[in-house]
């Protein structure tokens, strides 16, 4: 049997990464993510997988964001007995991310009269099946299928997965590709040994703010916000966005470019994730960032940072009536502690809401970004009088130019590109751009499609 690829997630949408790869003798899954921005009451989220879980030999995880790992423990409930392959940082981040996810899923399941998707026992079982791999290490992940990971510079420990069969036919699934240069993570590495590449397309149709412009833009916006005398809310993803914002806030305050007001990191998950970043810094950060860390003891902590891990500490933030910055999850304002702060502060005209990450269609964050005067948060209708500012240079995703450059680096071997993990319009735009600029075949896949992978490219297999 030839090498085949089936899109069970990550097609027609940004989130829910889930790809089945089958060879003559083995089969493996790349990622098993949750579709974010969806209503937790939708039964489809809890439905069984569309493939035979017990027959899987392995699960390979590209990185620890929930849209790539969020349903992985559910595999255990459906009989998964294979090995889970991840990098060291991904293992550590998965553990804290999935346990936080289990708590939120359990709360929502109770509200809608559903059984939880998984619990800590499923997570324990999943984590016990992990085998840690390093970048640039070839290993047999399933009978007749070998894998090789390279850094993608997206978040700590993220990697593309190149899968090769016994006939040397090679497929690469990138996961998410980071914006470069990152101030402390190493750059994404090109994939030069794949016949077909499945690549992300989150920002496939837009150009982000130049790296050199984003810090002055942030500084000036924060100065305006602080001058209003109110609260600055930053809904921040716990992985990468939080660490990047802490790094830059620390530098701006240390340089005297911002008033030294209290920055509350009001996220137990982000606090734990930051500790993981510091644990793996020596091995995974740029050499210059490691040197800076040695000089300053920490890249992410500074005198005006106050971590509030407990509920009591979080509740006490409102007693601070002066200008302050609150960073909390969730990054799309669809849950977590940021929702409580938004209900309190969005109705105030002195408040500034800073959106620094991708907002999925339908999420409260996207509605706020689009200028909604009212927004539903935790089933409460909240009036929005706050100033809302969006920043497009802080994404951990490469933009359209960076994605085309990545695709070009895969040539001449790569004959076919799939533009996945993006909104349909972005995926189509990127596919057209790859075809026009690079002369390569570029396909926008659909969920459920199955493709045969060959040295000449990809041929669709009609599924009954």
Secondary structure as UniProt FT lines:
FT   STRAND          3..9
FT   STRAND          18..22
FT   STRAND          27..30
FT   TURN            36..37
FT   TURN            40..41
FT   HELIX           43..46
FT   HELIX           53..55
FT   STRAND          58..60
FT   HELIX           66..69
FT   TURN            70..71
FT   HELIX           72..77
FT   TURN            78..79
FT   STRAND          83..86
FT   HELIX           88..111
FT   TURN            112..113
FT   HELIX           120..128
FT   STRAND          130..132
FT   TURN            135..136
FT   STRAND          139..142
FT   TURN            143..144
FT   STRAND          145..151
FT   TURN            156..157
FT   STRAND          159..164
FT   TURN            166..167
FT   STRAND          170..173
FT   STRAND          196..200
FT   TURN            204..205
FT   HELIX           211..227
FT   TURN            228..229
FT   STRAND          231..235
FT   TURN            238..240
FT   HELIX           241..254
FT   TURN            255..256
FT   STRAND          263..265
FT   HELIX           268..279
FT   HELIX           281..284
FT   HELIX           287..296
FT   TURN            303..304
FT   STRAND          305..307
FT   HELIX           311..315
FT   HELIX           316..319
FT   STRAND          324..328
FT   TURN            331..332
FT   HELIX           337..345
FT   TURN            346..347
FT   TURN            349..350
FT   STRAND          352..355
FT   TURN            361..362
FT   HELIX           364..369
FT   TURN            370..371
FT   STRAND          374..377
FT   TURN            378..379
FT   STRAND          380..383
FT   STRAND          387..390
FT   HELIX           400..410
FT   TURN            411..413
FT   STRAND          416..420
FT   HELIX           424..438
FT   STRAND          441..443
FT   TURN            447..448
FT   STRAND          450..454
FT   TURN            455..456
FT   STRAND          457..461
//
